[in-house]
Amino acid sequence: MSGQDNALDIAVQQLDQVAERINLDPSIHRRLRRPARSYIVSVPIRLDNREVEVFEGYRVHHNTSRGPAKGGIRYHPDVTLAETTALAMWMTWKCAVVNIPYGGAKGGVACNTKVLSRGELQRLTRRYTSELINVFGPQTDIPAPDVYTNPQIMSWIMDTYSVSVGYAEPGVVTGKPIAVGGSLGRNEATSRGCIFTIYSLLRRLNRKVEDQTVAVQGYGNVGYHAAQIIHDDGAKVIAATDSKGGVFNPKGLDPRALARYKEENGSVVDYPGADSITNEELLEVDCSILIPAAMENQITQRNADRIKADIIAEGANGPTTPAADEVLFERGKYHLPDILANAGGVTVSYFEWVQGLERYFWTEEEVNSKLKGIMDRAFDEVWEMAQKEKVTMRMASYIVAVRRVTEAMLLRGLHP
Ligand code: GLU
């Protein structure tokens, strides 16, 4: 079984564990174990060589009791329906932990963006959107960026939808460029939110950011901005990797220079003045904060007992398996789970959606201070729950989230 399919088993297992812990109503539990609806679409496009290639696309709504379906779209060769379902489920909990009025969704197309031209990528995005034109909508399902999708792709989704309804509709998608109704601060929001949760933790532990050393797995939007923000605040970023490998320098790396190097060379690999390091080695680097910001299934039973960082902040979705969670908990690690630590992205997506619906836009300071308010409150609620119940931060986040979703489901009742 591939790591991607395994993600769904893990997501369901996490739900089962919290259900047992909080004595969840079995009828609610039964409903939450499955997605509300799943779409599989064929995405045929004409390649630049005039041949037609057919890609497979998905969109899954896990639960919409608390609001419209919300979640990103992933373009990756390993995307499957099962993985998309797991990611949709995690979106339900994520939106509930930070208490924004959305249900959980995710989408994806199994494709390799590295071999597609800009024209091919645009045709793929427009056709995927067209296939789901009756699914997407500002009141029903609002996509956003995820792995290997970006503001330009969101702009094509916005345009395809707008052409179909006959007017510009910024509320149909988030993570758009500013010029077409995006929000200031959205691009860095996942990282900023992740850093806010780390700072809340450092305050509780009476530690200073200047004393921290940081390793970042994944140097995409989330990993890069996290490195840059924490570096600017005085921490030392000592290791970073991307899908091809990475670099390590105990004296510290310059996150911006590293990003420029990646831009020019396609990878952080062989960045001058640093040692080479693999993705596996990065996870075991001697540092105080580890930020997995790449893919699922990175910290597993195989390596959990070798993780040296004592703070793990999950910028990625699903980087740690339940078995590894237990090992890290027993070893006394401070573990900020994905549904809390990376919820800043969807939180600012929510701000972008609100601004788009009102056609009234906020300053970057407003966005960032409202994001801080939401992340700090969510951290405090989860922290108190973890102390009270003597459970992991992940279990505490799930207790908060599943209770919120359950309350909405019970209040709304079962239709018909
Ligand atoms: N793809 C991001 C996530 O996993 C953002 C989702 C959104 O903004 O809707 O949280």
Residues whose N, C-alpha, C, O or C-beta is under 5 A from the ligand:
A	BS01	LIG	K70 G71 G72 I142 A144 P145 D146 N342 G345 V346 S349
